[in-house]
Amino acid sequence: MTPMSPLPVTKAVIPAAGLGTRFLPATKAQPKEMLPLVDKPAIQYVVEEAVRAGIDDILIITGRAKRSLEDHFDRNFELEYYLAERGKSEELAEVQALAEIADIHYVRQGEPLGLGHAVSVARKHVGDHPFAVLLGDDIMDQRSRVLEAMIATHMERGSSVVAVKEVPTDELSSYGCIKPEAIDGVAAELVKILDIVEKPDPADAPSNMAVMGRYVLTPEIFDALDEVKPGVGGEIQLTDAIGILLQRQEVLGYCFTDGRYDIGRKIDYLQATVQMALERDDLGPAFEDFLVRLVRERGLLGDT
C-alpha cells in the first residue's frame, strides 16, 4: 500500500478528444460531448459532478473541432446583454455561473491514440497530485456520491480507486474487467483489484465486474503509462497502465449498482434522456403523462 496522500483530490481530467463516430451525422459538426441531455450538454453534467465532489481544477483533453467545449464554459457577453435587457435574470445567472463553476483548462491531444494517451497528456498539469478521471460517456445521477466515496477512500488508504459495476456476461467485451478480492475489515463495496483486462472475451473474463469510467489515480500512473506498449490501432490503454500500477501499489475497486447512464450508445442515450427528464420536477409529471398516453396509443399497455 502506498503511504496516505497528504494532498486532497482537487484536480480532474476529462478526456474529450474522441471523434464520436457512433453518433454521426450529429457529431459531424459538433463534439459528442455537446450533445444535449434534456437541456444541458453531456459534458456539463460531468463537470458538475466533479465540482460536487470538491474538485475545482479541471483539465479537459480536447481535439480538433472541439472549440464549442471551451465556448460553453466561457463568458458570452452578447448573450448576457440580451438576457439582461429582457429581464431574463434566471437564465442570465445560469449562463454566467458556467464561467465560474471551476478553473477549467484545455489541452489538445494531437492524435486519437487511446484513453491512456489522453490521460498522459495531463501529466504536466497534474504534476505530483492525485487526480480524478471522468469519462464523458458515463453520466452519473446528480444524487450519486460514487466519486465522493472514491476520493474519501483514496484519502484514507492512499490508493488508486476505480469504479466498477456488475454487468451481464454478454456485455463484458465492451469494458475493462477486473479480478476482485474481498478485503477484510473494510466496507463491502471495496475490493482489491488483482488483475484488470481490457475488453475480454466473456469466456476469458476474470469476473463480471466492469470498469465504469470513474477513476481516482495517484500520479504514479504516469510512469506506468510510459511503459505501456501500443495495442491495436496504436492506442495506449489506461487499463494496461492500471495493470502495471497494481503490481506496485494497492489499487481498489469501488463497487456500485445504480445512478449511472451510459450515453456512449444511441439506445442508452435515448433511455438516459427519458430517465433524466422524468426525474425533473419541472418536466417529469407532464412528460410521464405523455409517455403513458403514447404507450397506450401504441397498444403496449393493453387494457391495464
N, C-alpha and C positions, 0 to 999 in steps of 0.2 A: 504494500500500500504506500502511496506517496504521502509525504507529510501534508498536514492540513494546510490548505491555501490561506495565506493571510489576506488575500485580496478578494473583495466581493466581485461577483459577476455583474459587471456594468456594461459590457460590450457584447454586441450581437453581430453576426454575419448572416446576410440573407442573399443567397445565390439567386440571381435573376437574369442570367445571360442566355438561357435556353431559347430556342427558336420557336417553340410552341407549335410544332408541325401537326400535332394531333387535333388542333383547333383551327386549321386552315379551312376556309379562307379568312375567318375572322381575325387571325393573327398575322395576316399578310402585311397590314399597315399599322398594327398596334401590338404592344407586348401582351403575352398571355397573362402577365401579372396585373394588367389593367382591365381585364375582363370583369364586368361588374357582378357582384353577388348582391342582389336587391338594388341598393343604391350606393354601394361603395366598391371600389376596385379590390380585387383579392389581396393585393399587397398591403393595403391599408389595414386589413384585419390582422395580418402578420405583424406589422409594426406595432399596432395597438396591443397585441398580446405580449410582445417584448417589453413595452412600456409598463404594462400592468405588473410584470414580474420584476420591476425595479431597474430595468436597463434603460440607459439614457444616451448611449453612444452606439449608433447603428451604422454598419457599413453594408451597402448594397452593391453586389457584384453585378455589373451590367455588361451589355454587349452592344452590337450595332442596333440602331433603330429603337433604342430604349430611352430616348430623351424625355418622353412623356412621364416616365417614373420620376425624374427629377422635377419636372414642372408640377407634378401633382403635390409634392411636398414643399413647394416654393410659394412665395407671395405672388399674387396676381392682382396688381393694383387697379387695372381696368375693371376687372370683375368686382373687386371690393368697392370701388367707387360706384359702380352700377347698383350694387345691393344697398349701399348706404343711401344713395339718392332716392331709392324707392322704399326705404324704411324696412327692408328685409333684414332686421337685426339678428334674427336667429341663424339665418343662412350665412350672414356675414361672419358671425362669431365662429361658425363651424369651419369655414374655409380659412380663416385666419389661424385657427388652432392647429391646422395641419402643418403650418410652417414652424410651429413652436413645440410640436409634440416630442421631439428629441433632437439631439445633434446627429443629423443624417449626412453621411459621406458616401461618395461613389468612387468606384474604381472599375475600369473596364477589363474584362477577361478577353484577351486578344483573340483566342481561338476557343471553340467549344470542346474542350478536352476532358470533360467529365467533372463530376461534383468534387472529387478530390483536388483537381487542379484549381477549381473555382475557390475552394477554401484556402488553398496555398497562396493565392493572390492576396489574401488578407494578412499575411504574416507581418508585414511592416506596420500595418495599422494596429494589429492586436498586440504585438510585442510579447512580453512575458506575462500577460494577463490570461486568466481563464476566460472563456467566452462561450456564448451560445451560438448554435447554428440552427436556423429556422428555414425549412423549405416551404416555398410558396404554394406547392401543390397540396399541402396538408393544412387545412384551416381548422383551428380549434374553436369550439364553442366559447363564447365570452365568459361563461361561468366555469370553464375548465381551469384548473390550477396545476396542470401537469408540469408546465415549465417552472413555476414557483417551487414545486416539490423537488424537481430535479436540481435546481440551484441550491435548495436547502440541503439536499443530500451531498452535493459537492462540497459545500461549506463545512459539513460535519465530518466527511471522510477524506476530502482532498482528492476524490476520484473523478475520472470522467464518467458521465452518465448518458445513456442512450435510451430514448423512449421506445418501448416495444409493446406490441399488441398481438393477441392471438388471432390468426386469420385462417380461413378454410384452406385445406391442403392444396386445392387446385389453384390458389392464388399465390402460393409461396414463390413461384418463379418470377413474380413481379417485384419482389422485395429483397433486401438484405435479411438474412435469417440468423438467429443466434442459437448457441448451445448454452442453456442456462443451468445454474446450480443454485439451490437454495442456500441461504446464509442464516446460520443460527443466531438468534438473538436480535434480529432486525425486523423491520416492518415487512409484512408478507409480500408487498408489491415490489420489493427489491430483490434482484437475483444477481449473482456473479456471472459474468459472461466468460465462458471458457473458450468459445470459438465463434467466429462470425463469417458468414459466407454470402457472397453477392449473387442474388437471383439463382438459387439452386434448383435443380430438378427436384420436384416434390419427393421422389423416391430417395434422394440423397440428402434431403434437408435435415439438419441436426435437431430441429424441433418445428413446431408451428408458430413460434414466436417471431414476428417480423418487425423490422425497424420502421418507425413511423415518422421520420423526418424532423425530429427534435433531438438536439444533442447539446450537452454541456461538456466542453472539452478543455483539457489542460493544454498549455502551449507546447508540450512535448509532441503533440500531434503533428506539428510542422516537420520535425525531424523524421517522423515516421513517413510522412508524405514524400519526403525527399528520397526515401528508399523504395517507394512503390514503383514497380515496373508497369509501363503502359499495357493495357489489355486490348480487347477488340476495338478497332477504330482509333487506337492510340489514346484511349481515355485513361485517366488516373482515377481510380475508385476510392472514395473515402472509406468504404467498407474494408478494403485491403489495408489501409493505414491504421484503422482501428484494430485490425487483426495483429498488426505489428505492435501497436501500443499495449495491448492487453498482455503481451509477453513480458512487459517491463513494469507495468503498474496495474493496479486494480481498475477494471472497467465494469461498471454496473449497468444493469438493465432496469429501467423503471417501468413496471407493467401497469397498463391502464386498459379500460374497456370502452368508455363512452366519451362523447364530446368531440370526435374527430370527423371532419368532412374531407373526403378525398376528391379533389376537383381536377385531378390530372386526366380524368376520362370524362367523356361527354355525358354519359348517363349519370355518373356520380356528381358532375357539376350541376345537372338539372335537379337531381334529388337534393343536393345541398341548398340550392336556391329556394326550393319549395320549403324545406325544413326551416331554413333561416327566416323566411317570410312568415311562416306560421308562428314563430316564436316572438315576432314583433308585436308589441302592444297596439301600435298604430295601424298595422296591416293584418295581423293574424286572424281576428274574428271574421272580417269581411272576406279574406282570402279563403278561409276554411269553408265559409258558406258557398263560395264559388266552386270550390273543389267538390263539395258534396253534390251540388247541382250537376256538375259536369259528369261525375261518375254515374249518377242516376240517369242522366240523359243518354249515356252510352250503354246503359243496361248492366252495369258492372255490380250494382248492389241488389239487383232483383227487386223483390217486394219488401225488403227489410228497411 
